[in-house]
Amino acid sequence: MRKYTEEALTGDIKLAMRMAVTVKVIKIILAALLVLAYLYESSWSHEILVISVIISLVLPLGFFDVFIQKLLEYNTQKLEKRQVLNAQEANKHFEDIYAKLGK
């Protein structure tokens, strides 16, 4: 069950990263269109400005905080797994020491 949770979190993180890259590309394209519309004094510069502002306000909402939450949960699980492994290794080492002292 733990492996499935780890795979699900990894998938969520990758999906959020892909979405972040997509949003960044869309914003760059809109910025370039806005610059071109301004330089060529196009009639559609006002429309592209409004669309750019709306998309800039709407797109980042809802996935960045989820991305941070999933990343934190994933890192916490990895840390817990590492702590358990370290404790098991230490216990094995101590058992070997106690076995040598007892003989």
C-alpha positions in Angstrom: 0.0 0.0 0.0 2.9 2.4 0.8 4.4 1.8 -2.6 1.1 2.7 -4.3 0.9 5.9 -2.3 4.4 6.8 -3.2 3.7 6.2 -6.9 0.5 8.2 -6.7 2.4 11.2 -5.1 5.1 10.9 -7.7 2.6 11.0 -10.5 0.8 14.0 -8.9 4.1 15.9 -8.6 5.0 15.2 -12.2 1.5 16.3 -13.4 1.8 19.5 -11.4 5.2 20.2 -12.9 3.9 19.6 -16.4 1.0 21.9 -15.7 3.3 24.6 -14.3 5.5 24.4 -17.5 2.3 24.6 -19.7 1.1 27.6 -17.8 4.5 29.3 -18.1 4.5 28.7 -21.9 1.0 30.1 -22.3 1.9 33.2 -20.3 5.1 33.7 -22.4 3.1 33.4 -25.6 0.5 35.8 -24.3 3.2 38.3 -23.3 4.8 38.0 -26.8 1.4 38.6 -28.5 0.8 41.6 -26.2 4.2 43.1 -27.1 3.6 42.5 -30.8 0.1 44.0 -30.6 1.5 47.1 -28.8 4.4 47.6 -31.3 2.2 47.2 -34.4 -0.7 49.2 -32.7 -3.2 46.5 -33.5 -6.9 46.8 -32.9 -6.9 43.6 -30.9 -4.3 44.8 -28.3 -7.0 45.6 -25.8 -8.6 42.2 -26.1 -5.2 40.4 -25.8 -4.5 42.5 -22.7 -7.7 41.6 -21.0 -7.2 37.9 -21.9 -3.7 38.0 -20.6 -4.7 39.5 -17.3 -7.6 37.1 -16.8 -5.4 34.1 -17.6 -2.6 35.3 -15.4 -5.0 35.6 -12.5 -6.9 32.3 -13.1 -4.3 29.8 -14.2 -2.0 29.7 -11.2 -4.9 29.2 -8.8 -5.5 25.7 -7.5 -2.4 23.8 -8.5 0.6 25.5 -6.9 -0.6 24.9 -3.4 -1.5 21.3 -4.2 1.9 20.8 -5.7 3.6 22.1 -2.6 1.4 19.9 -0.4 2.1 16.8 -2.5 5.8 17.5 -2.6 5.9 18.0 1.2 3.9 14.7 1.7 6.3 12.9 -0.7 9.4 14.2 1.1 7.9 13.3 4.5 7.3 9.7 3.4 10.8 9.4 2.0 12.2 10.8 5.2 10.1 8.4 7.3 11.3 5.5 5.2 14.9 6.6 5.6 14.5 7.0 9.4 13.1 3.5 9.7 15.9 2.1 7.6 18.5 3.9 9.8 16.9 2.6 12.9 16.9 -1.0 11.6 20.5 -0.7 10.6 21.5 0.7 14.0 19.5 -2.0 15.8 21.3 -4.7 13.8 24.6 -3.1 14.6 23.8 -2.9 18.3 22.6 -6.5 18.4 25.9 -7.6 16.8 27.8 -5.6 19.5 25.7 -7.1 22.3 26.1 -10.6 20.9 29.9 -10.2 20.9 29.9 -8.8 24.5 27.7 -11.6 25.7 30.1 -14.3 24.5 
